[in-house]
Amino acid sequence: SDLRQMLATKSVENIQFLPFLTTDANNLSWLGYGCLKGDGTVITVNAIGAALQTLYILVYLYYSPAKRPVLLQVLLLLAVVVTGCGYFTILVDTGTRLTHLGLFCSVFTISMYLSPLADLAKVVRSKSTRCLSFPLTVTTLVASSSWTLYGLQLRDPYITV
């Protein structure tokens, strides 16, 4: 895994940071959705996911030689999460809060799935997929398929995405 590679090599070379960040934002968003909806499965899975992604981010930051850009991206994520929490808590009425948050979560899910494409130009230039994480790709496919089935079972269009 990417975490194992960072710990073994004490380096972040050939490891993308953006998927860690977007997955953390995704988990935090869905955690809020699960809490609002009262869905224990969504809460449990995303609480664990958020904790693990935060660990990955901290390890990446520790081994990254360029800490400033990483910190700026983390601060941007925190600003988005805090703004989102404020928006959904203060500005959105209770009756539509779950719908708005579900849409917000769906957008984050889509951005998480698209984040590996950030290195597509690098892949094309180098004619190598070495910088892409195969375990991340497979895990994303399995996880997204599982959530789609769970969303269909619940008839929840936001989880289905």
URMOSUL-V100419 format. One record per pair of residues at least 24 apart in sequence whose ideal C-beta (glycine too) atoms are under 6 Angstrom apart, sorted by the first residue. I is the first residue (numbers start at 1). J is the second residue. Records with the same first field share a line. If there is no record, write none. Layout:
BEGIN
I->J / J
END
This chain:
BEGIN
1->135
2->133
3->56
6->59 / 63
10->63
11->63
12->60 / 63 / 64
14->130 / 131
16->119
17->60
18->115 / 118
19->115 / 116 / 136
20->53 / 56 / 57
21->73 / 77
22->111 / 112 / 115
23->53 / 112
24->53
25->77 / 108
26->108 / 109 / 112
27->53
28->81
29->105 / 108
30->105
33->101 / 105
36->98
102->158
105->158
106->158 / 161
109->161
END
